Amino acid sequence: MPSAPAPSSPAPARPVRASRGPDTPEAVTVDPALVKRAVKAAALGNAMEWFDFGVYSYIAVTLGKVFFPSGSATVQLLSTFGAFAAAFLVRPLGGLVFGPLGDRVGRQKVLAVTMIMMAAGTFAIGLIPSYATIGVGAPLLLLAARLVQGFSTGGEYAGASTFIAEYSPDNKRGFLGSWLEFGTLAGYIAGAGLVTLMTALLSTEDLVSWGWRIPFLIAGPMGAIGLYLRLRLEETPAFAAEAEKAESSRPKVPLREMITGQWRALLLCVGLVLVFNVTDYMLLSYMPSYLTSELKYDETHGLLVVLAVMALMMVVQPFAGALSDRVGRRPVIAAGCAGFLLLSVPALLLIRQGSLFAIALGMGALGLLLVCFTAAMPSALPALFPTRVRYGSLSVGFNVSVSLFGGTTPLVVTALIGATGNMMMPAYYMMAAAVVGGVAVWFMTESAGRPLPGSPPQR
């Protein structure tokens, strides 16, 4: 292998390559300061996305009154979650646009664009007049803003997880990747906590009149901070090496190669994302409304319990990510699948008892099981695909699965309970997802401690 080029000296933060011999790929050593910046910028974008989800989920009952006036509280809630789910219908389209673009022009540039769109869509919701003011135009504008959010998030998670994975040393990818979902939890707690505080301080009339707008308007400055951090980053070592190999900074990848050429990895991705997101949206998005609307539990106490569970998950998250580096991604994810299969019914029965202790115990058990996915998936999913198509293929697989199964979870479970009257539907839904996830884990290849496909070893 030819010696490293000696033109102008590289910037201090650039990756440094160290030769490992003529028959072994070069190992890439990345500046730890650059790795930390990459993790922070990627995690903040995810926090921004889930700040919106936390706000939307926790204030769903109020949004139903503002945008979908009806005599039935169930119809209002279904309409609100319908608008929530509609955004997921365009996520695959966003993935088809942003994913291939990220493989062609670079991860950093695309992630900057998705940050702008996410912030703009969330901010716009806070400006929409109510149904009482402009009639049917209000829910239509809400739907339009949600579609902008959905389109942008189609390129967000796949890009952020790819970005962190391609910057991380091979033996720390699980630990560093876990901070992406740490950002998810932090954003969700920030959004949900703000709604909880407003629910406690404001009257129902004030919340419906103007208070609900405040969390959405905060997205503007949050997006500006995230954009600043992302614009200061450089491209990942893996993408830079791929571009250099292709003798161009814009390697072109046919869409066919991203899908049909990766069909096995895509199926595994869909299965893993299904169990990850069904359980994630069930616990973090649906449960607050389930406690209030279905179990008639005190709204403020229910919100505080879920916030406490998320805080517990944040504490455990980095340790679980580090564990996946030591024992592997497969054992950690498999433990989560087995736990949801065996404990979903007992946990929901505890929650249905209605006491604060029982609800906290049941929710805490589900939260700790969910950490098995939130800690291991950000490093496991990018490792399914080679560098050349990683952003695009992961965007397609991730968003198809989220759109069909994850984001629709609140709507489907609410509808199932309404149709059957069976309040145990959330548990059965999580158990079915766990079976699918278990099959995917069985067929996936262990990636812990190994270089990403198509990339040299990294340390």
C-alpha positions in Angstrom: 0.0 0.0 0.0 1.5 3.4 -0.9 2.7 5.6 1.9 0.5 8.4 3.2 0.4 11.5 1.0 2.5 14.4 2.2 1.0 17.5 0.8 -0.3 20.1 3.2 -0.4 19.1 6.8 -3.9 18.1 7.9 -6.0 20.0 10.5 -5.5 18.8 14.0 -9.0 17.3 14.3 -8.7 15.2 11.1 -8.6 11.5 11.4 -5.0 10.0 11.5 -4.3 6.8 9.7 -1.7 4.3 11.0 -0.3 1.6 8.7 -0.8 -2.0 9.8 1.3 -3.7 7.2 1.0 -4.5 3.5 -1.6 -7.2 3.9 -3.8 -5.6 6.5 -6.1 -2.6 6.0 -5.0 0.6 7.6 -6.4 1.3 11.0 -7.9 4.7 11.4 -7.3 6.7 14.6 -9.8 9.5 15.2 -9.1 12.4 17.4 -11.2 11.8 20.6 -12.2 15.5 20.7 -13.7 15.1 17.2 -15.5 12.0 18.3 -17.1 13.8 21.3 -18.2 16.7 19.1 -19.8 14.2 16.6 -21.7 12.4 19.3 -23.0 15.6 20.8 -24.2 17.1 17.5 -25.9 13.8 16.5 -27.5 13.3 19.9 -28.8 16.9 20.0 -30.6 16.4 16.7 -32.3 13.3 18.0 -33.1 15.2 21.2 -34.8 17.8 19.0 -36.9 15.2 17.2 -38.0 13.6 20.5 -38.6 16.8 22.2 -41.4 17.3 19.7 -42.7 13.7 20.2 -42.7 14.2 24.0 -44.6 17.4 23.7 -47.1 16.0 21.2 -47.7 12.8 23.2 -48.1 14.4 26.5 -50.3 17.2 25.3 -52.4 15.0 22.9 -55.6 15.4 24.9 -55.3 19.2 24.7 -54.4 19.2 21.0 -57.6 17.1 20.4 -59.7 19.9 22.0 -57.9 22.6 20.0 -57.8 21.0 16.5 -60.5 18.3 16.6 -63.6 19.5 18.5 -66.0 16.6 19.0 -68.3 15.3 21.7 -66.2 12.2 22.2 -62.9 12.3 24.0 -61.9 9.0 22.2 -62.6 10.5 18.8 -60.5 13.5 19.7 -57.6 11.3 20.8 -57.8 9.1 17.8 -57.8 12.2 15.5 -54.8 13.6 17.3 -52.8 10.3 17.1 -54.0 10.1 13.4 -52.2 13.3 12.7 -49.2 12.0 14.7 -49.2 8.8 12.6 -49.6 10.6 9.3 -46.1 12.0 9.6 -44.8 8.5 9.5 -46.3 7.8 6.1 -43.9 10.3 4.5 -40.8 9.1 6.5 -39.9 6.4 3.8 -40.1 9.2 1.2 -37.7 11.3 3.3 -35.5 8.3 3.7 -35.4 7.7 -0.1 -34.4 11.3 -0.6 -32.0 12.0 2.2 -30.5 8.5 2.5 -29.0 8.3 -1.0 -28.1 12.0 -0.8 -26.1 11.2 2.4 -24.2 8.5 0.6 -23.4 10.8 -2.3 -22.7 14.3 -0.8 -21.9 13.4 2.7 -23.5 12.7 6.1 -22.8 16.1 7.7 -24.4 18.2 5.0 -27.6 16.1 5.0 -27.9 16.1 8.8 -27.7 19.9 8.7 -30.7 20.1 6.3 -32.8 17.7 8.4 -32.1 19.7 11.5 -33.4 22.9 9.8 -36.6 21.1 8.6 -37.3 19.5 11.9 -37.0 22.7 13.8 -39.1 24.6 11.2 -41.9 22.0 11.3 -42.2 22.0 15.1 -42.0 25.8 15.4 -44.8 26.1 12.8 -47.2 24.0 14.9 -47.0 26.6 17.6 -48.2 29.3 15.2 -51.3 27.5 13.8 -54.6 29.1 14.7 -57.2 26.9 16.5 -60.2 25.2 14.9 -62.4 27.8 16.6 -60.5 30.5 14.7 -60.2 29.2 11.1 -62.2 26.0 11.1 -61.1 23.0 9.1 -57.9 24.8 8.0 -56.5 24.3 11.5 -56.2 20.5 11.4 -55.0 20.7 7.8 -52.2 23.0 8.7 -51.3 20.7 11.6 -51.2 17.8 9.2 -49.0 19.8 6.8 -46.5 20.7 9.6 -46.4 17.1 10.8 -45.7 16.0 7.2 -42.7 18.3 7.1 -41.5 16.9 10.3 -42.0 13.3 9.0 -40.1 14.0 5.8 -37.1 15.5 7.6 -36.9 12.8 10.2 -36.8 10.3 7.4 -33.2 11.1 7.1 -32.4 12.0 10.7 -32.0 8.7 12.7 -30.3 6.7 10.0 -27.9 9.6 9.4 -27.2 10.3 13.1 -26.6 6.7 13.9 -24.4 6.3 10.8 -22.5 9.4 11.8 -21.7 8.2 15.3 -20.9 4.7 14.2 -18.5 5.8 11.5 -16.7 8.1 14.0 -16.5 5.5 16.8 -13.6 3.2 17.6 -14.6 -0.4 16.9 -14.4 -1.4 20.6 -16.5 1.6 21.8 -19.2 1.8 19.2 -21.9 0.5 21.5 -21.0 2.9 24.3 -20.8 6.0 22.0 -23.9 5.0 20.0 -25.9 4.7 23.2 -25.6 8.5 23.7 -27.8 8.9 20.6 -30.7 7.4 22.5 -29.5 9.2 25.6 -30.3 12.4 23.5 -33.7 10.8 22.7 -34.6 10.4 26.3 -33.2 13.8 27.3 -35.3 15.5 24.5 -38.4 13.5 25.5 -38.0 14.3 29.2 -37.5 18.0 28.3 -40.7 18.1 26.2 -42.8 15.9 28.5 -41.5 17.7 31.6 -42.4 21.1 30.2 -45.9 19.9 29.4 -46.2 18.3 32.9 -45.2 21.6 34.4 -47.7 23.6 32.4 -50.4 21.1 33.2 -49.8 21.6 36.9 -49.5 25.4 36.7 -52.1 26.4 34.1 -55.8 25.9 34.1 -57.4 23.7 31.5 -58.8 26.8 29.8 -55.4 28.6 29.6 -53.7 25.4 28.4 -56.3 25.1 25.6 -56.3 28.8 24.8 -52.5 29.6 24.5 -50.4 27.4 26.8 -50.1 24.5 24.4 -48.1 26.7 22.0 -45.1 27.3 24.2 -43.3 23.9 23.9 -43.6 24.0 20.1 -42.2 27.6 19.8 -39.1 26.6 21.9 -38.1 24.4 18.9 -36.8 27.5 17.0 -33.8 28.3 19.3 -33.1 24.6 19.9 -32.9 24.0 16.1 -30.5 27.0 15.7 -28.1 25.5 18.4 -28.2 22.1 16.8 -27.5 23.5 13.3 -24.5 25.4 14.6 -23.0 22.3 16.1 -23.6 20.2 13.0 -22.1 22.8 10.7 -18.9 22.7 12.7 -18.3 19.0 12.1 -16.3 17.3 9.4 -17.2 14.2 7.3 -16.8 10.8 8.9 -13.5 8.9 8.2 -15.5 6.1 6.6 -17.2 8.4 4.1 -14.0 10.3 3.4 -12.2 7.0 2.6 -15.1 5.8 0.4 -15.0 9.1 -1.5 -11.3 8.9 -1.9 -11.6 5.3 -3.2 -14.2 6.5 -5.8 -11.9 9.4 -6.7 -14.7 11.8 -6.1 -16.4 13.4 -3.1 -19.8 12.4 -4.6 -19.8 8.6 -5.1 -23.0 7.7 -6.9 -24.9 4.6 -5.7 -27.8 3.2 -7.6 -31.1 3.0 -5.7 -31.3 -0.7 -6.8 -28.0 -1.4 -5.0 -29.4 0.1 -1.8 -32.5 -2.1 -1.8 -32.4 -5.2 -3.9 -28.6 -5.5 -3.3 -29.1 -5.4 0.4 -32.4 -7.3 0.8 -31.3 -9.7 3.5 -29.9 -6.9 5.7 -33.0 -4.8 5.0 -35.3 -7.6 6.3 -33.2 -7.8 9.4 -33.3 -4.1 9.8 -37.0 -4.0 9.5 -37.5 -6.7 12.1 -35.1 -5.1 14.6 -36.6 -1.7 14.1 -40.1 -3.1 14.5 -39.5 -4.4 18.0 -37.4 -1.4 19.0 -40.0 1.2 17.9 -43.2 -0.6 18.8 -42.0 -0.9 22.4 -40.5 2.6 22.3 -43.6 4.3 21.1 -45.8 2.2 23.3 -44.0 3.2 26.5 -43.0 6.7 25.7 -45.7 8.0 23.4 -48.8 5.9 24.2 -48.7 5.1 27.9 -49.3 8.7 29.1 -52.6 8.8 27.2 -53.4 5.2 28.2 -53.1 6.1 31.8 -55.3 9.2 31.5 -57.9 8.3 28.9 -58.3 4.5 29.3 -57.5 4.0 33.0 -58.8 7.4 34.2 -55.6 7.9 36.2 -54.7 11.3 37.5 -53.0 13.1 34.6 -50.2 14.8 36.5 -49.2 11.8 38.6 -49.2 9.6 35.4 -47.0 12.0 33.6 -44.5 12.2 36.5 -44.3 8.4 36.7 -43.4 8.1 33.0 -40.8 10.9 33.4 -39.2 9.1 36.3 -39.0 5.9 34.2 -37.3 7.8 31.4 -34.8 9.3 33.9 -34.0 5.8 35.1 -33.4 4.7 31.5 -31.0 7.7 31.0 -28.9 6.5 34.0 -28.7 2.9 32.8 -28.3 3.8 29.0 -24.5 4.3 28.8 -23.8 1.3 31.0 -25.9 -0.9 28.7 -24.2 0.5 25.7 -20.8 -0.4 27.2 -22.1 -3.8 28.0 -23.0 -4.4 24.4 -19.3 -3.7 23.5 -18.2 -6.4 26.0 -20.8 -9.2 25.5 -22.1 -8.3 22.0 -25.2 -6.7 20.5 -27.0 -9.9 19.9 -27.2 -11.0 23.6 -28.3 -7.6 24.8 -31.1 -7.3 22.1 -32.2 -10.9 22.6 -32.5 -10.2 26.3 -34.9 -7.3 25.6 -37.0 -9.5 23.2 -37.3 -12.3 25.8 -38.2 -9.8 28.5 -41.0 -8.2 26.6 -42.3 -11.6 25.6 -42.4 -12.8 29.2 -43.1 -9.7 31.2 -45.4 -7.5 29.1 -48.6 -9.0 30.6 -47.4 -9.0 34.2 -46.2 -5.4 33.8 -49.4 -4.2 32.3 -51.5 -6.0 35.0 -49.4 -4.1 37.6 -50.1 -0.8 35.8 -53.8 -1.5 35.7 -53.9 -1.9 39.4 -53.8 1.9 39.5 -51.7 2.5 42.6 -48.7 4.7 42.2 -46.3 2.0 43.4 -47.8 -0.6 41.0 -47.7 1.7 38.0 -44.1 2.7 38.8 -43.1 -0.9 39.1 -44.7 -2.0 35.9 -43.5 1.0 33.9 -40.0 0.7 35.4 -39.8 -3.0 34.3 -40.8 -2.1 30.7 -38.4 0.9 30.7 -35.4 -1.3 31.7 -36.3 -3.8 29.0 -36.5 -1.0 26.5 -32.9 0.0 27.4 -31.7 -3.2 25.8 -32.8 -1.8 22.5 -32.0 1.9 23.0 -28.5 1.0 24.0 -27.6 -1.6 21.4 -29.6 -0.6 18.3 -27.7 2.6 17.3 -24.5 0.6 16.9 -26.1 -2.6 15.6 -28.2 -1.1 12.8 -25.4 0.7 10.9 -23.3 -2.4 11.0 -25.8 -4.2 8.9 -24.8 -2.3 5.7 -21.5 -1.5 3.9 -20.2 2.1 3.9 -21.1 2.7 0.3 -24.8 2.3 0.9 -25.1 2.6 4.7 -27.0 5.8 5.0 -29.4 5.1 2.1 -30.1 1.4 2.9 -30.5 2.1 6.7 -32.8 5.0 5.9 -35.1 2.8 3.8 -35.2 -0.1 6.2 -35.6 2.0 9.3 -38.3 4.3 8.0 -40.4 1.6 6.3 -40.5 -0.3 9.6 -41.2 2.8 11.7 -43.9 4.0 9.4 -45.7 0.7 9.2 -45.3 -0.5 12.8 -43.7 2.1 15.2 -45.4 5.4 14.6 -48.8 3.8 14.1 -48.6 2.0 17.5 -50.6 4.6 19.5 -53.3 4.8 16.8 -53.5 1.0 16.3 -53.6 0.1 20.0 -56.2 2.8 20.7 -58.4 1.5 17.9 -57.9 -2.1 19.0 -59.0 -1.3 22.6 -62.0 0.6 21.2 -63.0 -2.3 18.9 -62.5 -5.1 21.4 -62.8 -3.5 24.8 -59.7 -5.5 25.8 -57.5 -3.3 28.0 -54.6 -5.7 27.7 -54.0 -5.0 24.0 -50.8 -3.0 24.7 -49.2 -6.1 26.2 -50.2 -8.4 23.4 -48.9 -5.9 20.8 -45.5 -5.7 22.5 -45.4 -9.5 22.8 -46.0 -9.9 19.0 -43.3 -7.3 18.3 -40.9 -9.2 20.6 -41.4 -12.4 18.6 -40.5 -10.6 15.3 -37.5 -9.0 16.9 -36.3 -12.4 18.3 -36.4 -13.9 14.8 -34.3 -11.0 13.5 -31.7 -11.4 16.3 -31.4 -15.1 15.5 -30.3 -14.3 11.9 -28.2 -11.2 12.5 -24.4 -11.3 12.7 -22.5 -10.1 15.7 -20.8 -6.8 15.0 -19.4 -5.8 18.4 -15.6 -5.1 18.3 -15.4 -5.5 14.5 -14.9 -2.9 11.8 -18.0 -1.7 10.0 -18.6 -3.5 6.7 -16.6 -1.8 3.9 -14.5 0.2 6.4 -11.0 -0.3 7.8 -10.5 -1.0 11.5 -10.9 2.1 13.6 -9.5 2.9 17.0 
